[in-house]
Amino acid sequence: QVQLVESGGGLVQPGGSLSVSCAASGSILSVYNMGWYRSTPGKQRELVATITRDGSTNYSDSVKGRFTIFRDNAKNTVSLQMNSLKPEDTAVYYCNAFVLRINAGGDTYWGQGTQVTVSS
């Protein structure tokens, strides 16, 4: 099977920076689109940023100019660099990836989530 494991997250002051990463492993032939989503209690999960295999990116309006998504296809990893953090960025951040599996088709996978808290 396929696993997505996030790392990073934690507590940071407003205006500070933080980076989260995600590694895909298992019976993988290829990883296509990857992305980051976030959620807070009582709120639906929302898209933060996505990136294709060739590096094309898409960001939500709320994070444009502050966050940067990038990936390493050789390592099947994706990272999110978060700068100028605001209290409203506080959420659980989830990694997402569409994966082609060995001797199987493609499917979408989610990581377990990592907490990011922006507070003084």
C-alpha positions in Angstrom: 0.0 0.0 0.0 0.9 3.7 0.0 1.5 5.9 2.9 1.9 9.7 3.2 3.7 10.9 6.3 3.9 14.5 7.3 6.7 16.1 9.4 7.1 19.6 10.8 4.4 21.8 12.2 4.5 23.3 15.7 4.0 26.7 17.4 5.2 29.9 15.8 4.7 33.7 16.5 2.7 35.9 14.1 5.0 37.0 11.3 7.2 34.0 11.7 8.0 31.1 9.4 7.5 27.4 9.4 8.0 24.5 7.0 6.1 21.3 6.7 7.0 18.2 4.6 5.4 15.1 3.3 6.9 11.8 2.0 5.1 9.2 0.0 6.2 5.6 0.3 5.0 2.1 -0.6 4.1 0.3 -3.9 4.5 3.4 -6.0 5.0 3.6 -9.8 4.6 7.4 -10.0 3.2 10.3 -8.0 1.2 12.9 -9.9 -0.5 16.0 -8.4 0.5 16.7 -4.8 -0.9 19.3 -2.5 -1.6 20.7 1.0 -5.0 21.2 2.6 -5.9 22.5 6.1 -8.8 22.4 8.5 -10.0 23.8 11.8 -12.7 22.6 14.2 -16.1 23.3 12.8 -14.7 24.2 9.4 -14.4 22.2 6.2 -11.1 21.2 4.8 -9.8 23.8 2.3 -7.2 23.7 -0.4 -3.9 25.6 0.4 -1.7 24.8 -2.5 -1.1 22.2 -5.2 1.8 21.3 -7.5 2.0 19.1 -10.6 4.9 16.8 -11.6 6.4 19.4 -13.8 6.2 22.1 -11.1 3.1 24.1 -12.0 1.6 25.5 -8.8 -1.8 26.8 -7.6 -2.4 28.7 -4.4 -5.5 29.8 -2.5 -5.9 33.6 -2.5 -5.4 33.7 1.3 -1.8 32.4 1.1 -0.5 33.8 -2.2 2.8 35.6 -1.8 3.4 34.1 1.6 3.5 30.3 1.1 5.6 28.3 -1.4 5.0 24.7 -2.4 7.8 22.6 -3.9 8.5 18.9 -4.6 11.3 16.4 -5.2 10.1 13.8 -7.7 13.1 11.5 -7.0 12.2 11.3 -3.3 8.4 11.5 -3.8 8.2 14.4 -1.3 6.4 17.7 -1.2 7.0 20.6 1.1 5.3 23.8 2.1 7.3 26.9 3.2 5.1 29.2 5.2 6.2 32.8 5.7 4.6 35.9 7.3 2.3 33.6 9.3 -1.0 34.9 10.7 -3.2 33.6 13.5 -5.8 32.7 10.9 -3.3 30.2 9.4 -3.7 28.1 12.5 -5.0 24.7 11.4 -4.2 21.0 10.9 -2.3 20.7 7.6 -2.9 17.6 5.5 -0.7 16.3 2.7 -2.5 14.9 -0.4 -1.2 13.0 -3.5 -2.5 11.1 -6.5 -0.5 8.0 -6.9 -0.1 5.3 -9.6 0.5 2.0 -7.8 2.5 -1.1 -8.9 0.1 -3.5 -10.6 -2.8 -1.3 -9.8 -4.5 1.9 -10.9 -4.3 5.4 -9.5 -5.8 6.6 -6.2 -5.8 9.6 -3.9 -4.1 9.4 -0.5 -4.0 11.6 2.6 -1.5 12.1 5.3 -2.4 12.0 9.0 -2.1 15.8 9.4 0.2 18.0 11.4 -0.8 20.9 13.7 0.4 24.4 12.9 -0.4 27.0 15.6 0.3 30.8 15.1 0.1 32.6 18.4 1.9 35.0 20.6 
